[in-house]
Amino acid sequence: MSESPVKSADYSEVTQTTIPPDCAGLRLDAALAKLFPEHSRSRLQGWLKEGLIRLDGAAADAKRKVLGGERITCAVLPAPTFTDAAENIPLRIVFEDDALIVIDKPAGLVVHPGNGNSSGTLMNALLHHAQELAGVPRAGIVHRLDKETSGLMVVAKALTAQTDLVRQLQARTVKRHYLALVHGKLATSGTVDAPLGRHPVQRTKMAVVKQGGKEARTHYAPVEHFDRSTLVECRLDTGRTHQIRVHMANIKHPLVGDPVYGKAKCGDALLDAFPRQALHAFRLALVHPQTGEELHWESPLPADFATLLEHLRAA
């Protein structure tokens, strides 16, 4: 395979290559995934739809079978850079090498800038910590935690590592375990297998929906029982927005301190006083994108969550 990167007039990054004979019979998107392993198949499919990738000079469908020898032209705008967005915000880093950063995120820290949060986010902190992240999409972030959820997150320091981690997430080989304090006495383990989508009326919320939702699956198991609440371990097969919060509310055990999906007041002074959803990502496991080594990390409960549990035990 020969490649000749050049710069086009609109400053897109243009790569020209030829589909090798060993790709004959593959779908075009599958052949592209082999030619450009640093990009996910969904990203390549999107570029095909936008006409940024062309086959023998013409637009082509992702499902088209290739014969080998076809000429591929890939003209993709460079990833946006965020050099002006770096902010010196302290981070708790539990692991870092050339490919990965594992962060123990505190509650209250927004992951990505958005409406009402243009600065002061985890992304701003990462860009200050590692300048190379300015050239990686989303500054290397591959999954998120809600603002008021604490715990472990992984960040990729290079595009190839980011693509590999996204594929691991899609293959559900990244292990993410959470501790959640929920209302009520949850006696047995179980699984919530219920698709999630936007709430049909309150569009800022997510909900279990019968049609048009995305597959979502949460496994849960009680860890410790209290008078009016239960400490639960949750394990995700999928990582949808607000997944644990919605799924636990769906089985009538909403998270303590969750103002969106939980109870405004339950009558228990300790539970009612907790100022955020009681949710902590305490364990993370994955395969290192470069070495293939299986890695795992654990994070202790933050002080506010641990103190709440101690008070519940004493009560």
N, C-alpha and C positions, 0 to 999 in steps of 0.2 A: 504494500500500500504506500503510495506516495502522497505527500501533502505539501501544499505551497501556500502558507498564509500570506495575505496581502491586505492592504488597507484600501477600502473603497472611498469614494468621494464623500459619502455621508458619515465617514468614520466608523462604520460598522466593521466588526471583525469578520473577515471573509476567509473561509477555508474551502479549498477545492480538493477533492479526493475521488478515488474510483472504488466502487464496490468490488471486493476481492472474490475470486471464484468460490471460496469456501462458504460464502453467504448465499449462494444460489439456492433458490427455493424458499428463502425466508421472507416473511413479511418485511416491508420497507422499514417499519419502526423497529423491528427486531434487529435488522441489519445495522441500522443507525446506532442502536444501543451498543453493538459490538464495536463500531467504528469510533464512537464518542462515549466511552465508559464513564467519563467525568460528569455526564449529564443523565438525569433520570429519563425513563421512557416517556413519562407524562410531559416533561418539559420538551422533549423532542417532538412528540405528537402535537403539542401546542404550536411549536415553530413551523411544523408542516402545515397546519391549518392557516397560519398567518402568512404563508408563502415565503418564509425566511429560509426554508430548505427546499431546494429544487432538484429534480431528477432529470438529467439530460436537458437542463435549461427550462423545464416546465414544472408547474405545480403537480403534486402527486399525492395520492391517498395513502394513509398509513398502512392500510391493509393490502396494498398492492404487492404482489410477489415479485422479487427481483431475480434476475438471471445471472448477475455478475458482469462486471465490466461497465456498468452504467456510471455516468459521471455525477457526482454529488457536489452541489454548491451550497454552502451553509453561510448565510450572511446574518449575523446576530449582533444586535447592539451590545456594547460592553455592559457588564453589570454596573448599576449605579454605585457611585462611591459616596462615602459619608464622612469625609475628612473633616468637615466643619461641625460634626455632631458629637465629637468625642468630649466626654466630661469625666472629671476625676472623681468618680464615685467609688467608695470602697467595695470590694468584692470578697466573698469568702470562697477561695478556690481550693477544692479538695484534690484535684488532679490536673496536671497540664503537661503536654508534650508537644511535638511538632504538628500533631493531627487534631488533638482534642483539648477542650477545657471542660471540666466538670465543676459546676457552680452549685453551692448551697445557697439558694435564694431566700432572703428573708421575706416574711409577710410584709405587704405594703409596697413592694417594689413592682412596678409595671414592667412587663417584659419588652414590649415593642411600643414605639411612639404611636399615638393615635389621637382621636378627638379628646381634647382636654389634657393630653399628656404628651406634649411636643418635646419635652426634655425630662431629664431625671430618671430615665428608664434603664433597664438592664442593657439594652442595646447601646445606649450612650456610654455606659460604663465599660462595656466590652471593647468598644472602639478606642477608648483611651488606653485600656490595658494591652491590647494587641493591635497594632496599626495595620497588620496584614488583613484584618477582618473587614477593612474598608472596601476591599475588592471582592468579597464573597457575598452572594445574595443573602439578604436578611441578616447580614453580619454574622453568618454562620449558625444562626439559631435554627434548629430543626424541629423543636416542639416547645410548647409553652406551658406555663403554670399561670393560673389566675392571679391577679394582683394580691389578693389576701391569702393565697395558698403558699406555704413555705416548702422548701426542700430541694431535691437534686434535679438538675437539668444538665444536659450535655450540649456543647457548642462545638461546631466543626471549624477548624482554622484554615481549611483549604477546600476548594470546590470538590475535589475527588473524595475527600473524607465526608463532606456534606451529602454528596450523592449516595455514598455507601450507607450512611446512617439512615437516610430517607428510605432506602431499599430495605434495611433491617426493620424499620418501623412498619413498612408495608407488609413485610413477611411475618411480622409479629414476633420477632426474635429478641427485640429489646424488652427487657423485663422491668416493669415499673410497678412498685408496690407503695401503697399509701396507708397511713393511719388516719382514721376519721372517727370523730365522736358524734354519734347520732342520737336523736331523741328516741326514747322508748327502749323496751327490752327486746333485743334481737336474739332469738334463742338458737337459731341454726344457721349453718352456712348455706350459700346458694349462689345463683347466677342471675343477673338481670340481662336478658337478651332482648333489647327493645331499641328500634331505630330512633335516631334523634334528628330534629330539624328545628327551624325557627318556630317560635310560638305563633299560632295563627292570628293572635290579636296583639300580644305584647311583643313587638318585634325585637326588643333588646334581650329577650329571654329565649332559652332553648326549651324544647319539650319533647316528650315521647310522641311520635306522630305515626299514623297508620300508613300514610302514603307520602312518597317523596323524601322520606328520611334516609339518613346514612346509617349503615350497619353500626351498632354499638353494643359492646358486651363487657360487663363488669362482674368479676367474681368477688364475693365477700365472705368473711368469716369472723364471728365474734371472738374478741381477744380477752375482754374484761367487762364485767357487768357492774353497773352502779344502780342506785335506787331508781333513777328516771332516765338513764341513758346507757349506751353501750359503746365501748371502744371497739372498732371494727378495722380489720385489715382488708383493703381492697386491692385487687390486681386487675390491671387493664389488658384486654386483648386489643382494643382500639383506643384511640385518643381523641375523641370528639370534644368540642367546646363544652365545658361545664358537665362533662359526662358523669362523674361520680355524684355530683350535687343533684343532678336531675334524676339519675337512676335510684339513688337512695330515697329521694323524696317520692318517687313513683311507687315504692313499696312501703310508703307511710313511715319511713324512718329518716326524715330530713336531717341535714347536718346541723349541729349546734352552732349558733352564731351566724347562720346564713340568712341574710335579710331578703334575699331574692326568692329562694326556693324553700326556706324554712319557716319556722313559727316566729311571729313577732315577739311573743312572750309565752312561756310555758308555766310560769309560776314558781320555778326553782331559781332562787336568787343567784346561785353560782352559774348556772347555765345561761340565764338571762343577761348576766353581766359580761359574758365573753364577747369581745368586740368584733370578731371576724369569724368566718367559717373555720371550724376546727378540722383542718385538713393539712396533712404534711406528707410530702413525697420522701419516704425514709429509705427506700432501697432502689438502686438502679443497676442493671446489668446489661452488657452488650459485648459484641465482638469488636476488637480494635480494628479499624479500617485498614491499617498498614500491616500489622503483625499477625492478625488472625487470632490473637490471644483473647480468651474470655476474661472480661474484667467485671468487677462489681464493687459497689460502694454503698455505705450506709451512713445515714445522717441522724444524729440524736434529735429528739423532740426539742423544738425551741422553748425558751423559758416560759412563755405565757401558756403554752399548751401543757407543758409538764407540770406547771404550778396548778393549773385547773384540775388535772388528774389527781394530784396529791390532796387537794382540798376535797375532791369527791370521795377519795378513799377515807379521809379523816371523818367526813360527814356520815 
